[in-house]
């Protein structure tokens, strides 16, 4: 006999201050932040925010002209695409791969080097939960406040996230016993030795880089640091498909190369395999000179 489910659903009506996505009959998206007394104006007629607040997610609402909008909370993928940013955002296809290849688990202690728009921080926080902790180093002071606002919009309670204004190249890594390190910096090879010091045995170092020359330089550094084993680099290409009753075909546009994800495991220093090489020196005794 199947057990009766006792877990409560996370369902709740739409609330003031939330961001919602409206979709029209052509599936065009409109991002709206709900405010009591507010009004959203479109070419299909205005829409009162009060008609949305308290409304069920996944329902339809009407404008004053009788046009319908589907109302949904944005997924993480949708929200990331529309974040205000000071730098190139990491696409959702790579965020998912970072969580999987980096094995970011609930309760993990994670160090992130490079804050950017805050999208990676938000994805990590959602994966580690309240039991985990995330420390982020960022060298550019001007991006921190904007990234924190983005994270607060994507994560319900980011209180287990600490952002430090810190140049990891110059000041190093102060955290120890980490489960995971995620780096989004242009020269991660400069931090490989310190990452090995900071990670616990079995921990994972993950780096996100855009170019082949960068991953080559990182690969050399990982080979030279004997405490890192099982290096791996992957690239993901995402091609959506157009599926209707009449036809099925690939979409005309796709998200191809965005970056490379490189991982390595923190282990004991690799032993020198094989027999030791012993130099042999041939000693030749000189014969006695009969004239001496």
C-alpha positions, 0 to 999 in steps of 0.5 A, a space after each residue: 500500500 502506497 504511503 500518503 504524501 505528507 510533504 507540503 507543496 511550495 505553492 502559494 498565490 502571487 505576492 506583491 514584490 514578486 517578479 512574474 512573466 506574462 506570455 501572450 498568445 504568440 508566446 512573447 514574454 513580458 517581465 513585471 514586478 508586482 506592486 500594489 496599485 501598479 499598472 502594466 501597459 501593453 499594446 493589448 491594453 493595460 493590466 492592473 497589478 492588483 488583478 495579479 496579486 493573489 492570483 494563482 500561478 499558471 492562470 490567465 488574466 485579461 487586459 481591459 481590451 479583453 486580451 489574455 496573458 498567461 501568468 507564471 513565475 520565471 524559471 531560473 533559466 528565464 530569470 538569468 537571461 534577463 538579469 542586469 549585468 556588468 559582465 557576460 552572464 553564464 548561460 543556464 546550460 552551463 550553470 546546470 553543467 557546473 552544478 553536475 560536473 562540480 557535484 554541488 550538493 546540499 550542505 556543501 562548503 563552496 568557495 566561488 572566485 568571481 561574482 559576475 552578475 550573481 547567476 552562478 552564486 544563485 545556482 550554487 545557493 539553490 543547490 547547497 540549501 540552507 545547510 551549506 555555505 558559499 563564500 565569493 571573492 570579487 575584485 571589482 567593487 562596482 559589481 558587488 551591489 548589483 550582483 547581490 540584488 540579482 541574487 536576492 531576486 533569485 534566492 529566497 534566503 541568501 543569508 548563508 552567502 558571504 561576498 568579500 572584496 578580494 583579489 585572489 591572485 594577490 591575497 590568496 585563498 583564506 578558507 580551508 577544508 572546502 568541499 568545492 571551489 568554482 572559479 570564473 577568472 581569466 587566469 585560474 592556473 595562478 590559483 591551482 596550488 592554493 586551491 589544492 591547499 584549501 580543498 579537502 581530500 576528494 574535493 573538486 576544483 571547477 573552472 569556467 573559461 571561454 578559450 582553448 588557450 586558457 584551458 591548455 594553460 590550466 591543464 598544464 598547471 593541473 598536471 604539474 600540481 600532483 595533488 590534482 587528479 582526474 582532470 576533465 574538460 567539457 563543452 556544451 552546445 544547446 540546440 532547441 527544436 521546433 515541434 508542431 503538429 505539422 513539422 519537427 525540425 531544429 530551430 534556426 538559432 542555437 546556443 553553441 560555444 559559450 565556455 569550457 568547464 574543467 574539473 579536477 579532484 583533490 587527492 594525495 600527491 601522485 606517487 612516482 610509478 615504476 621502478 626507480 632509475 638508478 644511475 650506474 657508474 663504471 669504475 675502471 681500476 688503472 693498472 700499475 705503471 711498471 716504470 714507477 
